[in-house]
Amino acid sequence: MIIVVGPSGVGKSTLVDKAKAEFAQLFDTTTYTTRTMRKGESEGNPYHFVSENRFHELIEQDFFVEWAHVHNKMYGTPRHQIDEAISAGRVVIMDVDVQGARTFKEKYPTAFSIFVLPPSLDELRHRIKKRDKMDGAELDLRLENARKEIAQAKQFNIQIVNADFDLCYGQFKKIIEEILKNR
């Protein structure tokens, strides 16, 4: 299992998506969330969008390996998707928040974690504003969460900086190649 961690807007999903396109062995779960769809998203791509009531029902059913509140929304990783991928001999790769990464490391101690850092908080602010239309309070919340997450980066196996996507992806790809070679 490869866990990709970092603040919102740093480029985790883009890195994971590009790696999945290159490496057939990789499998990414489809997370469940209570947040609303963004432009260009649809049910199942990139999330299963559910109500808070439905999310709580799934928690009660022990459906998730992990779940967390992130930016006042709920996100959860379905257990069956991971179990099926591992049984099929695939390597699970997923982007999660810091809370989720800790849970995965507890439940899957051999998981390798990659923390993706922004070049600066100002650049992260710019990326988030460019991607998401949100009010100042939500942007401030994301940046405050990002500060807290970045402070924990050293707790993960390796850290890479996404200042230039192509350079960052080159580093990311080498890490994945090494993991796949040694499994």
JOTAKA-V599775 format. One record per backbone hydrogen bond with DSSP energy under -1.0 kcal/mol. CO is the residue of the C=O (numbers start at 1). NH is the residue of the N-H. E is the energy in kcal/mol with one decimal. If there is no record, write none. Layout:
BEGIN
CO_NH_E / CO_NH_E
END
This chain:
BEGIN
1_112_-2.8 / 2_94_-2.1 / 3_114_-3.0 / 4_96_-2.3 / 5_116_-3.5 / 7_10_-1.7 / 11_15_-2.2 / 12_16_-2.6 / 13_17_-2.9 / 14_18_-2.1 / 15_19_-2.2 / 16_20_-2.7 / 17_21_-1.7 / 18_22_-1.1 / 19_23_-2.6 / 23_26_-1.5 / 25_91_-2.6 / 27_93_-2.9 / 31_48_-2.7 / 32_76_-2.3 / 33_50_-2.8 / 38_41_-2.1 / 42_45_-2.8 / 45_42_-2.8 / 47_44_-2.9 / 48_33_-2.6 / 51_55_-2.4 / 52_56_-2.4 / 53_57_-2.0 / 54_58_-2.2 / 55_59_-2.1 / 56_60_-2.3 / 57_61_-1.4 / 58_63_-2.3 / 59_62_-2.0 / 63_79_-2.7 / 66_77_-2.5 / 68_75_-2.5 / 70_73_-1.7 / 73_70_-3.2 / 74_34_-1.9 / 75_68_-2.5 / 76_32_-2.9 / 77_65_-3.0 / 78_82_-1.0 / 79_83_-2.3 / 80_84_-2.5 / 81_85_-2.0 / 82_86_-2.6 / 83_87_-2.3 / 84_88_-1.5 / 85_90_-2.5 / 86_89_-1.7 / 91_27_-2.4 / 92_2_-3.2 / 94_4_-3.3 / 97_101_-2.4 / 98_102_-1.9 / 99_103_-1.7 / 100_104_-2.5 / 101_105_-2.5 / 102_106_-1.8 / 103_107_-2.4 / 104_108_-3.2 / 108_111_-2.3 / 112_3_-3.1 / 113_158_-1.4 / 114_5_-3.2 / 115_160_-2.5 / 117_162_-3.1 / 120_124_-1.9 / 121_125_-2.6 / 122_126_-2.1 / 123_127_-2.4 / 124_128_-2.7 / 125_129_-2.5 / 126_130_-2.1 / 127_131_-2.1 / 128_132_-3.1 / 135_139_-2.1 / 136_140_-2.6 / 137_141_-2.1 / 138_142_-2.4 / 139_143_-2.3 / 140_144_-2.4 / 141_145_-2.6 / 142_146_-2.3 / 143_147_-2.2 / 144_148_-1.8 / 145_149_-2.5 / 146_150_-3.0 / 147_151_-1.7 / 149_152_-1.7 / 150_153_-1.7 / 152_155_-2.1 / 153_156_-1.8 / 158_115_-3.1 / 160_117_-3.3 / 161_163_-1.2 / 164_168_-2.8 / 165_169_-3.4 / 166_170_-1.9 / 167_171_-1.8 / 168_172_-2.6 / 169_173_-3.2 / 170_174_-1.8 / 171_175_-2.0 / 172_176_-2.3 / 173_177_-2.9 / 174_178_-2.1 / 175_179_-2.2 / 176_180_-2.9 / 177_181_-2.2 / 178_182_-1.7
END
